Amino acid sequence: MTTKVVTDEQLGHLARRQHDLFFRVTKGAVDFNTVMDGLQLLADNRKMTAVYSKAGNWLQSILACEREYHVNFFGCGFDLSAFRTTLKRYGEKRIKGWQALGLEPHFLPRITMVADAELPGWKIKPEKWFWDQVAAGKILRSRGGKLEADENALQLEGITVLVDTRLKPAYENGKQMYENDNLLGPIIEGLRKKGKIAAYQGGPQPSRFGVSPNEWEEHVKPAYAKMIGLELQQVRLERAIEANTIPQMYRGMPRKDDGNTNTRVWYEECFGGYGYRLFGGHSDCGGLAHVGCDPSDYHWSDDSFRPLAVL
């Protein structure tokens, strides 16, 4: 009996063809043959991914799942060779160690999420205020210690990331906690005991709530990077477009329901200057569509944070 083998090169070639077809469709170059080609590519992708995943090792399993997530969300696959190389470099032991902390490796393909894009999995887009502020150059990002308008505020960056899979909790008078927070809970509690960050008046001291963006940058971020064994520059908060798309793209995570809880998350971007930081996600304000801003030194009992590591 002959065993069918699907290689990374074959899957990469298929992904590139799907990607090219995707952009033909979004630019309006649609005819009968284009549609038929797209259906055939989708069928080929599912067959090849199924065969590929049967091999069963940790790396192939991650790659197969990632392809499926991309097809479901974008309607096409992407070349995952860079993702594969990065995962191999860190190795199975480190990946599984991060997974034990509730972190999952994923690949955010390089693509600009334009407002009128019709993607099968992108059901909820950021609200109009966000698009307007991006266009006005008011959404800022620190690069090399310099704050500047983020021209790529709408772009996923083609990067391998460690995503915190936890659902942000519903508000309980400030006493709410992220479930099983063996990731940040001990760090935050330790920093509060040492007086590095402000004690939390509204709830438990390990809580991610009541931590200001300034405290994250100055104290929590370095401790977190050290804990997971990465360089400081590899760690940041999620950007607004990432926080919007990740729960919709990765439907296997608890945080797929992030838009249904009435708390907020601080984002990486600043608004107008260092004094204000973006936040969003509050269910009463639009859920995943919600984006707003507040002073960077505030300690709200309904605002938390979620780090992202770039591998």
Secondary structure, 3 states (H helix, E strand, C coil): CCCCCCCHHHHHHHHHHHHHHHHHHHCCCCCHHHHHHHHHHHHHHHHHHHHHHCCCCHHHHHHHHHHHHHHHHHCCCCCCHHHHHHHHHHHHHHHHHHHHCCEEEEEECCEECCCCCCCCCCCCCCCHHHHHHHHCCCEEEEECCEEEECCCCCEECCEEEEEECCCCCCCCCCCCCCCCCCCCHHHHHHHHHCCCCCCCCCCCCCCCCCCCHHHHHHHHHHHHHHHHCCCHHHEEECCHHHHHHHHHHCCCCHHHHHHHCCCEEEEEEEECCCCEEEEECCHHHCHHHCEEEEECCCCCCCEEECEEEEC
